[in-house]
Amino acid sequence: MLYLGLGYLGAGLGAGLCLLAAAFGIARLASAALEGTARQPEAAGALRTSMIIPAALIEGLGFFGLVICLLVALNLGLPKSSGTEGHAASAVEANR
């Protein structure tokens, strides 16, 4: 039971770290774009459009990591089947 709790804790920490890293990446990207806009205000449109695509990719990667961590957490408590149980049951029914 302890290992199941540690698995949930690991999945939660993984999701949190993934989203923190995505937020840090977007913050650095926005900081660089705002600094560039402050230095050259006439290039604000080009900087904005070149900032949106990487921000979307970083956000998508963060959500992908979150989904992976949630899938791990939701599958931790499920019983594992070896795959041979179905063959053994059909063999017992065939002998009847």
C-alpha positions in Angstrom: 0.0 0.0 0.0 2.9 2.3 0.7 4.1 1.9 -2.9 0.8 2.9 -4.3 0.8 6.1 -2.2 4.4 6.9 -3.4 3.2 6.3 -7.0 0.4 8.9 -6.5 2.9 11.3 -4.9 5.3 10.8 -7.8 2.6 11.4 -10.4 1.5 14.6 -8.6 5.1 15.9 -8.3 5.7 15.0 -12.0 2.6 17.0 -13.1 3.6 19.9 -10.9 7.1 20.0 -12.1 6.0 19.7 -15.7 3.6 22.6 -15.4 6.1 24.7 -13.5 8.7 24.2 -16.3 6.2 25.2 -18.9 5.2 28.3 -17.0 8.9 29.2 -16.6 9.5 28.7 -20.3 6.6 30.9 -21.3 7.6 33.6 -18.7 11.1 33.7 -20.2 9.7 33.9 -23.7 7.4 36.7 -22.8 10.1 38.6 -20.9 12.4 38.5 -23.9 9.6 39.6 -26.2 8.7 42.5 -23.9 12.3 43.5 -23.6 12.7 43.5 -27.4 9.5 45.6 -27.8 10.9 48.1 -25.2 14.1 48.5 -27.2 12.4 48.7 -30.6 8.7 49.6 -30.4 8.3 49.5 -34.2 9.1 45.7 -34.2 6.3 44.9 -31.7 4.1 43.2 -34.3 6.9 40.9 -35.6 7.9 40.0 -32.1 4.4 39.2 -31.1 3.8 36.8 -33.9 7.1 35.1 -33.5 6.4 34.7 -29.8 2.9 33.1 -30.1 4.1 29.9 -31.9 6.7 28.9 -29.3 4.4 29.8 -26.5 1.7 27.5 -27.9 4.3 24.7 -28.3 5.5 25.1 -24.8 1.9 25.2 -23.4 1.1 22.1 -25.5 4.1 20.3 -24.1 3.1 21.2 -20.6 -0.4 19.8 -21.1 1.0 16.7 -22.7 3.2 16.1 -19.6 0.2 16.7 -17.4 -1.9 14.2 -19.3 0.8 11.6 -19.0 1.1 12.1 -15.2 -2.7 11.9 -14.8 -2.8 8.7 -16.9 -0.1 7.2 -14.7 -2.0 8.2 -11.5 -5.3 6.8 -12.8 -3.7 3.5 -13.7 -1.8 2.9 -10.5 -4.6 1.2 -8.6 -5.8 -1.1 -11.4 -5.1 -4.8 -11.0 -2.6 -6.2 -13.5 -3.6 -9.2 -15.6 -0.9 -11.5 -16.9 -2.8 -12.4 -20.1 -2.8 -16.1 -19.4 -5.9 -16.1 -17.2 -8.2 -15.9 -20.2 -6.5 -18.9 -21.8 -6.8 -20.9 -18.6 -10.5 -20.1 -18.3 -11.2 -21.1 -21.8 -9.3 -24.4 -21.4 -11.3 -25.2 -18.3 -14.6 -24.6 -20.1 -13.4 -26.7 -23.1 -12.8 -29.7 -20.7 -16.3 -29.7 -19.4 
